[in-house]
Amino acid sequence: MKSNPSIHILSPRLANQIAAGEVVERPASVVKELVENALDAGSTQIDIECEAGGIGRIRIRDNGSGIRADELPLALSRHATSKIFDLDDLEAVGTLGFRGEALASIASVSRLDLLSAVEGESGSKVSVEGREMEPLIEVSAHPRGTTVDVRDLFFNTPARRKFLKTEKTEFGHIDTVVSRQALSRFDVGFRLVHQGRVTRQLPPALSENAQSERVANLLGRGFIDAALPVDSTAIGLRLKGWACRATFNRAQADCQYVFVNGRIVRDKLLSHALRQAYRDVLFHGRHPCYLLYLELDPAQVDVNVHPTKHEVRFRDSRLIYDFLRRSVLRVLADDRPDQVLEQDRFSRETSTDQQSVASHYQTDIRFREHRDTSNGFDMLSQLTKPSQPIAPTEDSGNADIPPMGYALAQLHGVYILSQTRDGMIIVDMHAAHERITYEALKQALDDRGLVSQPLLIPITVHVSQREASLVEEANDLFEQFGLGVQRVGPETIRIEHVPAILRQASHEDLVRDVLSDLAEVGTSGRIVEARDNLLATMACHGSVRANRQLTISEMNALLRDIERTERSGQCNHGRPTWTALTMHDLDRLFLRGR
């Protein structure tokens, strides 16, 4: 290394190659950037052709607005774009691309041809090779739109090329990128070809049925069968898409898609909000599935955070958090047995490839922010009384049968057998009653309001300066939770009162967890979570036990409570509470009709 090296300006080629290290990680990165440019150009059809997993060649053609011949060389220059002009545009970005780096970065590490034509012109072509970076321009016939042909990716940076995986793996990443873009824009058709073979052929999906079919094509039929439509609005905010029932879950968080103004993002705030929405119904260690589209004023979100544009920041993060969580909670809570069974009936009628004999059908969650009162044990006797039973009448027909049907018998002191209009339902009576009792306890505490209890001896906790500052900033939030926390020094806080229902909890750990959430996502659900964990235990101990003999009237009363209770499809631990077998399923078991 030279002593006292002189300061100098990097060559354009080297500067672009450095930028390419941030923008072009692998062939899939090239596809992402070029497809986003095509979408920004107003394309309705995008064709992607790849060879050797995208390492050998990537050719993307669109029917967008195109680029004028005199602007083609400029399009390959760094920081050249038609999408923003001043700082005001940057603070309210409404396009997927905006930095003007993609084409220059890609051209610096590949051999690139750019062909384009605007309406009324014949078309032009510009070619550039990463070594020289000298554009060669020529006339070339081309329909309206743009074609970008990228060959020999990383040919001049062999060190980067060595880190690429196998062709199959790299194409898998390309397929993932194309699938995500297809999920973001239903109005655009996509065609993906690898080694001359068409792997994706997705026409524009303009109707609701066509959109559902595209989702089923990309995420699987099981996803759309378990999906609940989401359409919620607030002041300046709208959330659309699908949230799957808790029964459809994954071991990994690999089926979670959130788009903000059409851009797929990985945001800790949004992920945390959705985890909280599903927290009360998912089996431990499982992950929910959803496909959601958040729309808001571009000025309220900063997309210029990371070179890959996968991360965003919101101007009012707490508003976004609450809106997202409450919207999904509402959808999940409103899903009742009649809707579940009706959706399954429709799926059977419209699908011919049903393979499973029996499926679990469940309603899901709405996790409300609630206030607690005393320990709640005195309420169990009032809350666990069965509702007035509803029994069938002699002249009642199939049309009058409720969704959960009427009880026939009790099986092994554990399950209730019920006859429905279309078949039968098996209910785990303890799990179902546990959910019913749990929801009743939460509602009762909500109605009474939160009661705080002063500590006989306040607890002094040593924290960081940042955490101590958070206590001052979020004082109203702590009071809302029933926590009295004051800053008494630069790195010292004091806990003065706590929610009465959580008086036996570890208050220091609880406050530290809340502060950790506030620092991470700007809000916290720890208090509600701790409360609900206690209520869940109370509900478990206060629910009907196995081997308790129930009368037909008691069983019917339980069935009616299931129909009325939110999230009644699973118990507090995430286990299913009931499952259904249709007559079609039963006939298949006994080979009837063959």
C-alpha positions in Angstrom: 0.0 0.0 0.0 1.3 3.4 -0.9 2.2 5.8 1.8 0.2 9.0 1.8 -2.0 8.0 -1.2 -3.4 10.9 -3.1 -7.1 11.6 -3.3 -8.6 11.1 -6.7 -11.9 10.7 -8.5 -12.9 7.2 -9.4 -13.3 6.4 -13.1 -16.9 6.1 -14.2 -16.5 2.4 -14.9 -15.1 1.7 -11.5 -17.7 3.8 -9.8 -20.5 1.9 -11.6 -19.0 -1.4 -10.7 -18.9 -0.4 -7.1 -22.6 0.7 -7.4 -23.3 -2.6 -9.1 -22.1 -4.4 -5.9 -25.0 -2.9 -4.1 -27.7 -3.2 -6.8 -26.7 -6.3 -8.7 -26.1 -9.1 -6.3 -27.1 -12.0 -8.7 -29.1 -12.5 -11.9 -32.4 -12.2 -9.9 -31.3 -8.6 -9.0 -31.0 -7.7 -12.7 -34.5 -9.1 -13.4 -36.0 -7.2 -10.4 -34.5 -3.9 -11.5 -35.5 -4.3 -15.2 -39.0 -5.5 -14.5 -39.5 -2.5 -12.1 -38.4 -0.2 -14.9 -40.9 -1.9 -17.3 -43.7 -1.5 -14.8 -42.8 2.2 -14.3 -43.0 2.6 -18.1 -46.7 1.6 -18.0 -46.2 -1.9 -19.5 -49.2 -4.3 -19.7 -47.1 -7.3 -20.8 -43.5 -8.3 -19.8 -41.6 -11.2 -21.2 -38.5 -12.5 -19.4 -36.2 -15.0 -21.1 -33.2 -16.5 -19.3 -30.4 -18.8 -20.2 -28.0 -20.7 -17.8 -30.0 -19.4 -14.8 -29.7 -15.8 -16.0 -25.8 -16.0 -15.9 -25.6 -16.5 -19.6 -28.4 -14.3 -20.7 -31.4 -12.2 -19.5 -33.7 -10.7 -22.1 -36.6 -8.6 -20.9 -39.1 -7.1 -23.3 -42.1 -4.8 -22.5 -44.7 -2.8 -24.3 -44.3 0.3 -22.2 -43.8 3.9 -23.3 -40.3 3.3 -24.5 -37.2 5.6 -24.7 -36.5 8.1 -27.4 -33.5 7.5 -29.6 -31.6 10.6 -28.4 -32.0 9.5 -24.8 -30.8 5.9 -25.1 -27.1 6.7 -24.3 -28.2 8.9 -21.4 -30.3 6.0 -20.0 -27.1 4.1 -19.4 -25.5 6.9 -17.5 -25.3 6.8 -13.8 -27.9 8.9 -11.9 -30.0 9.4 -15.1 -33.7 9.0 -14.6 -37.1 10.3 -15.8 -38.8 9.6 -12.5 -37.7 12.4 -10.2 -36.6 16.0 -10.8 -36.3 17.6 -7.5 -36.3 17.1 -3.7 -40.1 17.2 -3.6 -40.3 14.3 -5.9 -37.8 12.3 -3.8 -39.9 12.9 -0.7 -43.0 11.5 -2.4 -41.7 8.7 -4.7 -44.6 7.1 -6.6 -42.5 4.8 -8.8 -40.6 1.6 -8.1 -37.3 3.0 -9.4 -36.0 6.5 -8.9 -32.2 6.5 -8.3 -31.1 6.1 -12.0 -28.5 3.5 -11.1 -29.8 0.2 -12.3 -29.0 0.3 -16.0 -25.6 1.8 -15.5 -24.7 -0.7 -12.8 -25.9 -3.6 -14.9 -24.1 -2.4 -18.0 -20.8 -2.1 -16.0 -20.7 -5.8 -15.2 -22.2 -7.3 -18.4 -22.6 -7.0 -22.2 -25.8 -5.1 -22.7 -28.0 -4.2 -25.6 -30.8 -1.7 -25.1 -33.5 -1.5 -27.8 -36.5 0.8 -27.6 -39.0 2.8 -29.5 -41.7 5.4 -28.6 -45.0 5.7 -30.3 -44.6 6.7 -33.9 -40.8 6.0 -34.2 -39.1 3.0 -35.7 -36.7 2.3 -32.9 -33.0 2.4 -32.0 -30.4 0.3 -30.3 -27.5 1.1 -28.0 -24.8 -1.5 -27.1 -22.3 -1.3 -24.3 -19.7 -3.7 -22.9 -18.6 -3.5 -19.3 -14.9 -3.1 -20.1 -15.2 -0.1 -22.3 -18.4 1.6 -21.3 -18.5 3.2 -24.7 -22.1 3.1 -26.1 -22.6 2.2 -29.7 -25.8 3.5 -31.3 -27.6 2.2 -34.4 -31.0 2.2 -35.9 -33.0 -1.0 -35.2 -36.6 -1.8 -35.9 -38.5 -2.3 -32.7 -42.2 -2.0 -31.7 -43.3 0.4 -29.0 -41.7 -0.5 -25.8 -38.2 -1.6 -24.6 -36.0 -4.7 -24.8 -33.0 -5.1 -22.5 -30.6 -7.9 -23.4 -28.0 -8.7 -20.7 -25.3 -11.3 -21.6 -22.3 -12.7 -19.7 -23.2 -11.3 -16.3 -20.0 -10.5 -14.2 -17.7 -11.5 -17.1 -15.4 -8.7 -16.1 -15.6 -9.3 -12.3 -14.8 -13.0 -12.0 -14.6 -12.8 -8.2 -18.3 -11.9 -8.1 -19.2 -14.7 -10.6 -17.5 -17.3 -8.4 -20.0 -16.6 -5.6 -23.0 -17.4 -7.7 -24.8 -20.7 -7.1 -25.8 -23.4 -9.6 -28.0 -22.5 -12.6 -31.0 -24.1 -11.0 -30.6 -22.2 -7.8 -30.1 -18.8 -9.6 -33.2 -19.4 -11.8 -35.1 -20.3 -8.7 -34.3 -16.8 -7.4 -35.5 -15.3 -10.7 -38.7 -17.2 -10.5 -39.3 -15.8 -7.0 -38.7 -12.3 -8.2 -41.1 -12.7 -11.1 -43.7 -14.2 -8.9 -43.5 -11.3 -6.5 -43.9 -8.8 -9.2 -46.8 -10.7 -10.7 -48.5 -10.6 -7.2 -47.9 -6.8 -7.1 -49.5 -6.0 -10.4 -52.5 -8.1 -11.5 -53.2 -5.8 -14.4 -49.9 -6.8 -16.1 -49.2 -10.1 -17.9 -45.9 -12.0 -17.3 -44.1 -14.6 -19.3 -41.0 -16.4 -18.0 -38.9 -18.6 -20.2 -35.8 -20.6 -19.2 -33.7 -22.4 -21.7 -36.4 -22.0 -24.3 -39.1 -23.6 -22.0 -42.0 -21.5 -20.7 -42.2 -21.8 -16.9 -44.6 -19.0 -16.1 -47.5 -17.8 -18.4 -49.6 -15.3 -16.5 -52.1 -13.3 -18.5 -53.5 -10.0 -17.0 -55.9 -10.7 -14.2 -58.5 -8.0 -14.2 -61.4 -9.7 -12.5 -61.6 -10.9 -8.9 -61.8 -14.5 -10.0 -58.8 -14.1 -12.3 -56.8 -12.5 -9.5 -57.7 -15.4 -7.2 -56.5 -17.8 -9.9 -53.2 -16.0 -10.2 -52.7 -16.2 -6.4 -53.5 -19.9 -6.5 -51.1 -20.4 -9.4 -48.2 -18.6 -7.6 -48.9 -19.5 -3.9 -50.8 -22.7 -4.2 -54.5 -23.7 -4.1 -54.3 -24.2 -0.4 -53.5 -20.5 0.2 -56.5 -19.1 -1.7 -58.9 -21.8 -0.2 -57.8 -20.6 3.3 -57.7 -16.9 2.5 -60.0 -14.3 3.9 -60.4 -11.1 1.8 -59.1 -8.0 3.5 -60.4 -4.5 2.5 -60.0 -1.9 5.2 -59.8 1.9 5.0 -58.9 4.7 7.4 -57.9 8.3 6.9 -55.4 8.2 4.1 -54.8 4.5 4.5 -56.2 1.4 2.7 -55.3 -2.3 3.2 -56.4 -4.9 0.7 -55.5 -8.5 0.0 -55.9 -11.8 1.8 -55.1 -13.1 5.3 -55.2 -16.8 5.7 -57.0 -18.6 8.5 -54.7 -19.8 11.3 -55.2 -23.4 10.1 -53.1 -22.6 7.1 -49.7 -22.0 8.5 -46.0 -22.7 7.8 -43.0 -23.8 9.7 -41.1 -20.8 8.2 -42.1 -17.2 7.4 -41.9 -17.9 3.7 -45.5 -17.2 2.7 -45.8 -13.6 4.0 -46.1 -10.8 1.4 -46.7 -7.1 2.2 -46.6 -4.5 -0.6 -46.5 -0.8 0.2 -47.7 1.2 -2.7 -47.0 -1.7 -5.0 -43.5 -2.3 -3.7 -42.7 -5.5 -1.8 -41.0 -4.7 1.5 -39.5 -6.5 4.5 -40.3 -4.2 7.4 -40.0 -5.1 11.1 -42.9 -2.8 12.0 -45.3 -4.5 9.6 -44.1 -8.0 10.5 -44.5 -7.3 14.2 -48.0 -5.9 13.7 -49.1 -9.0 11.8 -47.5 -11.4 14.3 -49.5 -9.7 17.0 -52.7 -10.1 15.0 -52.2 -13.9 14.7 -50.5 -14.4 18.1 -53.6 -15.6 19.9 -54.5 -18.4 17.6 -51.4 -19.9 16.1 -49.8 -23.1 17.4 -46.4 -22.3 19.0 -43.6 -22.0 16.5 -45.8 -21.7 13.4 -46.1 -18.7 11.0 -49.2 -17.2 9.4 -49.6 -16.7 5.7 -50.9 -13.5 4.1 -50.8 -11.4 0.9 -51.5 -7.7 1.7 -51.4 -4.4 -0.1 -51.0 -1.2 1.9 -51.8 2.0 0.1 -51.0 5.4 1.5 -49.8 8.9 0.5 -46.2 8.4 -0.9 -45.2 11.5 1.2 -45.9 9.4 4.3 -43.4 6.7 3.6 -39.6 6.9 2.8 -38.5 4.3 0.3 -35.0 5.8 0.0 -33.6 3.8 2.9 -31.6 0.9 1.4 -30.1 0.3 -2.1 -32.3 -2.7 -2.7 -35.4 -0.6 -1.8 -36.8 -3.5 0.3 -36.9 -1.4 3.5 -39.1 1.6 4.2 -39.8 4.1 7.0 -43.1 5.5 7.9 -43.8 9.1 9.0 -46.3 7.9 11.6 -45.2 4.3 12.4 -47.6 3.8 15.3 -50.6 4.7 13.1 -49.6 2.2 10.5 -48.9 -0.4 13.1 -52.3 -0.1 14.7 -54.2 0.1 11.4 -52.5 -3.0 10.0 -53.0 -5.0 13.2 -56.6 -4.0 13.8 -57.6 -4.5 10.1 -56.4 -8.1 10.1 -57.8 -8.8 13.6 -61.2 -7.7 12.4 -61.2 -9.9 9.4 -60.1 -12.9 11.3 -62.5 -12.3 14.1 -65.5 -11.9 11.7 -64.8 -15.3 10.2 -67.5 -17.5 11.7 -68.4 -21.2 11.2 -71.1 -20.5 8.7 -68.6 -18.6 6.5 -66.0 -21.3 6.8 -68.4 -24.0 5.8 -70.0 -22.0 3.0 -66.5 -21.2 1.5 -65.6 -24.9 1.7 -68.9 -25.8 0.0 -68.1 -23.3 -2.8 -64.6 -24.7 -3.2 -65.9 -28.2 -3.6 -68.4 -27.2 -6.2 -65.8 -25.2 -8.2 -62.8 -27.5 -7.8 -62.5 -31.0 -9.3 -59.1 -31.9 -7.8 -60.0 -32.1 -4.1 -57.7 -34.8 -2.6 -58.2 -34.6 1.1 -61.0 -36.5 2.8 -61.3 -34.2 5.8 -60.1 -30.7 6.4 -59.8 -28.6 9.5 -62.1 -25.6 9.4 -61.5 -22.8 11.8 -62.3 -19.3 12.5 -59.5 -17.0 13.5 -58.4 -14.2 15.6 -59.0 -10.7 16.5 -56.5 -9.6 19.1 -57.9 -6.5 20.6 -56.1 -4.1 22.9 -57.9 -4.4 26.1 -58.0 -3.1 29.6 -57.9 -5.4 32.7 -59.5 -5.4 36.1 -59.0 -7.5 39.1 -57.8 -11.1 38.9 -60.9 -12.1 37.1 -61.4 -15.5 38.9 -64.7 -14.3 40.4 -66.1 -13.9 36.9 -65.7 -17.5 35.9 -68.9 -18.7 37.4 -70.9 -16.1 35.5 -69.0 -16.5 32.3 -69.0 -20.2 32.0 -72.7 -20.7 32.3 -74.0 -22.3 29.0 -76.2 -20.3 26.8 -79.8 -21.2 26.3 -79.8 -24.3 24.2 -81.3 -24.3 20.8 -82.8 -27.6 19.8 -84.3 -28.8 16.5 -88.0 -28.8 16.1 -90.0 -31.6 14.5 -90.9 -29.5 11.4 -87.5 -27.9 10.9 -86.0 -28.6 7.5 -82.4 -28.6 6.3 -82.6 -24.9 5.6 -83.2 -24.2 9.3 -80.2 -26.2 10.6 -77.6 -23.9 12.0 -74.0 -24.0 10.7 -72.7 -26.2 13.5 -75.7 -28.4 13.3 -77.3 -30.3 16.2 -75.6 -32.6 18.6 -76.1 -36.4 18.2 -73.8 -37.9 20.9 -70.7 -37.6 23.0 -67.7 -39.7 21.9 -65.4 -41.1 24.6 -66.2 -38.1 26.9 -64.0 -35.9 24.7 -65.8 -35.1 21.4 -69.2 -34.0 20.4 -70.7 -35.4 17.2 -73.1 -33.0 15.4 -75.2 -33.5 12.3 -75.1 -30.6 9.8 -76.9 -29.8 6.6 -74.1 -31.2 4.5 -72.6 -33.8 6.8 -71.2 -33.9 10.3 -68.9 -32.0 12.6 -66.6 -33.3 15.4 -66.0 -30.9 18.2 -63.3 -31.0 20.9 -65.5 -29.9 23.7 -62.8 -28.8 26.1 -60.9 -26.8 23.4 -64.0 -25.2 22.2 -65.3 -24.3 25.6 -61.8 -22.9 26.5 -61.9 -20.5 23.7 -65.5 -19.4 24.6 -64.6 -18.8 28.2 -61.4 -17.0 27.2 -63.2 -14.6 25.0 -65.8 -14.0 27.6 -63.2 -13.1 30.2 -61.5 -10.7 27.9 -64.8 -9.0 27.0 -65.8 -8.7 30.7 -62.5 -7.1 31.6 -62.7 -4.7 28.7 -66.2 -3.6 29.8 -65.0 -2.9 33.3 -61.9 -1.0 32.4 -58.3 -1.2 33.6 -57.5 -1.0 37.3 -54.0 -0.2 38.4 -52.5 -1.2 41.8 -49.8 0.9 43.5 -46.7 -1.0 44.6 -46.0 -0.9 48.3 -42.3 -0.4 47.5 -41.6 1.2 44.1 -39.1 -0.7 42.0 -36.0 1.2 40.8 -34.6 -0.1 37.4 -31.3 0.9 35.8 -31.5 1.2 32.0 -29.7 2.9 29.2 -30.1 6.6 28.5 -32.0 5.8 25.3 -34.5 3.6 27.3 -34.9 6.2 30.0 -35.7 8.8 27.3 -38.3 6.4 25.9 -40.1 6.3 29.2 -40.5 10.1 29.0 -41.6 10.0 25.4 -44.1 7.2 25.8 -45.5 8.1 29.2 -49.0 8.2 27.9 -48.6 4.7 26.4 -47.4 3.3 29.8 -50.4 4.9 31.6 -52.7 3.4 28.9 -51.2 0.0 29.8 -51.8 0.5 33.5 -48.1 1.0 34.2 -46.8 4.0 36.2 -43.2 4.4 35.2 -41.2 7.6 35.8 -37.7 8.7 34.9 -35.8 9.6 38.1 -32.2 9.9 36.7 -30.2 9.9 33.4 -30.2 6.0 33.5 -32.7 5.2 36.1 -36.5 4.7 36.1 -39.0 3.8 38.8 -42.1 1.6 38.6 -44.8 3.0 40.8 -48.0 1.1 39.9 -48.9 -1.9 37.7 -52.1 -3.5 36.3 -53.9 -5.3 39.2 -54.3 -8.4 37.1 -50.5 -8.7 36.6 -49.5 -7.9 40.2 -47.7 -11.3 40.5 -45.7 -10.8 37.3 -42.0 -9.9 37.1 -42.5 -6.1 36.7 -38.9 -5.3 35.9 -38.7 -7.8 33.1 -42.1 -6.6 31.8 -41.0 -3.0 31.6 -37.7 -3.9 30.0 -39.6 -5.9 27.3 -41.9 -3.0 26.7 -39.0 -0.7 26.3 -37.3 -3.1 23.9 -40.5 -3.2 21.7 -40.7 0.6 21.8 -37.1 0.9 20.6 -37.6 -1.7 17.9 -41.0 -0.9 16.4 -42.3 2.1 18.3 -45.1 0.3 20.1 -45.7 -2.7 22.3 -48.2 -5.4 23.1 -46.4 -6.9 26.0 -49.0 -5.9 28.6 -51.9 -7.2 26.6 -49.9 -10.4 25.9 -49.2 -10.9 29.6 -52.8 -10.3 30.5 -54.1 -12.7 27.8 -51.7 -15.4 28.9 -53.1 -15.2 32.4 -56.7 -15.2 31.1 -55.9 -18.2 28.9 -54.8 -20.1 32.0 -57.9 -19.1 33.8 -60.1 -20.2 30.9 -58.3 -23.5 30.6 -59.0 -24.3 34.3 -62.5 -23.0 34.1 -63.6 -25.0 31.0 -65.4 -28.3 30.8 -63.1 -31.2 31.3 -62.7 -34.5 29.4 -65.0 -37.4 30.5 -67.6 -35.0 31.8 -70.9 -36.2 30.5 -73.0 -33.6 28.8 -76.7 -33.7 28.0 -77.9 -33.1 24.4 -79.1 -29.6 25.5 -75.7 -28.8 26.9 -74.0 -29.9 23.8 -76.3 -27.9 21.6 -75.7 -24.9 23.8 -72.0 -25.3 23.3 -72.5 -25.5 19.5 -74.5 -22.2 19.5 -71.7 -20.5 21.6 -69.2 -21.6 19.0 -71.2 -20.0 16.3 -71.3 -16.7 18.2 -67.7 -16.6 19.5 -64.9 -14.9 17.7 -61.9 -17.1 16.9 -63.8 -20.2 17.9 -62.0 -22.3 15.4 -59.0 -22.8 17.7 -58.3 -22.9 21.4 -56.0 -20.5 23.2 -53.0 -22.7 22.5 -53.6 -22.8 18.7 -55.2 -26.3 18.6 -58.2 -26.7 16.3 -61.6 -26.9 18.1 -63.6 -28.6 15.4 -63.4 -30.3 12.0 -66.1 -31.2 9.4 -66.8 -34.1 7.1 -69.3 -33.5 4.3 -71.6 -36.2 2.8 -69.3 -36.1 -0.2 -66.3 -37.0 2.1 -68.3 -39.8 3.8 -69.5 -41.2 0.5 -65.9 -41.4 -0.7 -64.8 -43.2 2.5 -67.4 -46.0 1.8 -67.1 -45.9 -2.1 -70.7 -44.9 -2.5 -71.8 -44.0 -6.0 -69.2 -46.1 -7.7 
